[in-house]
C-alpha cells in the first residue's frame, strides 16, 4: 500500500501540534476557536477536503472546540492520508483563527 509511512517517520517534525498514539495507531488534536461559528466554519472546510480525499476524520464538537482523531481504518494504521488531512486541518485552523472574531447580529 503506497500510503503507508516509513518506520522512521518523524511525526513531531511533520505535525508538531498533534498527539501520536502509536499503540492505538491514532493521531489526535483539539482545536479551539473564538466561538461556535468559527468551529463550524473549520468543520465545514475540513468536511469538504475530507470528501475530496475520501478520507474522513473521527471528530466531535462542543461549542468552540473540535476534537479530532485520525487513523486509516482500512489499513489499521496511521498513513500518509492521515498526515495530509492533519496538515490541511492545521492550515484551515490558522486561516479561521486569523479572521476577526465573530460578532453576533443584534
C-alpha positions in Angstrom: 0.0 0.0 0.0 1.6 3.3 -1.1 0.0 5.3 1.6 2.0 3.6 4.4 4.5 5.7 6.3 8.2 4.7 6.7 9.0 3.1 10.0 11.2 6.1 10.9 8.6 8.7 10.0 9.1 11.8 12.2 5.6 12.7 13.4 6.8 15.6 15.6 8.5 17.3 12.6 5.6 16.7 10.2 2.7 17.5 12.6 4.1 19.1 15.8 0.7 20.1 17.3 -0.8 16.6 17.1 -0.6 13.8 19.7 0.5 10.4 18.4 -0.8 7.2 20.0 1.4 4.6 18.3 -0.3 1.7 20.2 -3.8 2.7 19.0 -2.4 4.0 15.6 -4.3 7.3 16.0 -3.2 10.9 15.8 -5.3 13.5 17.7 -5.7 17.2 18.3 -8.1 19.6 20.0 -8.7 22.8 18.1 -10.1 25.8 20.0 -11.7 28.8 18.3 -13.3 32.0 19.4 -16.8 30.7 19.2 -19.2 28.1 17.7 -19.3 29.9 14.3 -15.6 29.6 13.8 -15.6 26.0 14.9 -18.4 25.2 12.5 -16.6 27.0 9.7 -13.5 24.9 10.4 -15.5 21.7 10.3 -17.2 22.7 7.0 -13.9 23.3 5.3 -12.5 20.1 6.7 -15.5 18.2 5.6 -15.2 19.4 2.0 -11.5 18.5 2.0 -12.2 15.0 3.5 -14.7 14.3 0.7 -12.1 15.3 -1.9 -9.6 12.9 -0.2 -12.2 10.3 0.5 -10.7 10.2 4.0 -12.9 11.2 6.9 -12.0 12.2 10.5 -13.5 10.9 13.6 -14.4 14.1 15.4 -16.8 15.9 17.7 -17.6 19.5 18.5 -18.5 21.3 21.7 -19.2 25.0 21.2 -15.8 26.5 20.3 -13.8 23.2 20.4 -13.3 20.5 17.8 -11.8 17.2 18.9 -10.2 15.2 16.1 -8.8 11.6 15.8 -7.3 10.5 12.5 -6.4 6.9 11.5 -6.8 4.9 8.3 -9.2 2.2 9.4 -8.8 0.1 6.3 -5.0 -0.1 7.0 -5.4 -0.2 10.8 -2.5 2.3 10.8 -1.7 5.9 10.6 -1.0 6.6 6.9 0.0 9.4 4.6 -3.7 10.2 4.2 -3.9 11.0 8.0 -0.8 13.2 7.8 -2.2 15.0 4.7 -5.5 15.6 6.5 -3.8 16.7 9.7 -1.7 19.3 7.9 -4.6 20.7 6.0 -6.7 20.9 9.2 -3.8 22.9 10.7 -3.9 25.3 7.7 -7.7 25.7 8.0 -7.4 26.4 11.7 -4.8 29.1 11.2 -6.9 30.7 8.4 -10.0 30.8 10.6 -8.2 32.0 13.7 -6.8 34.9 11.6 -10.3 36.1 10.9 -11.8 38.7 13.1 -13.9 37.2 15.9 -17.5 36.6 15.0 -19.8 39.4 16.3 -23.4 38.2 16.6 -26.1 40.2 14.9 -28.2 42.3 17.3 
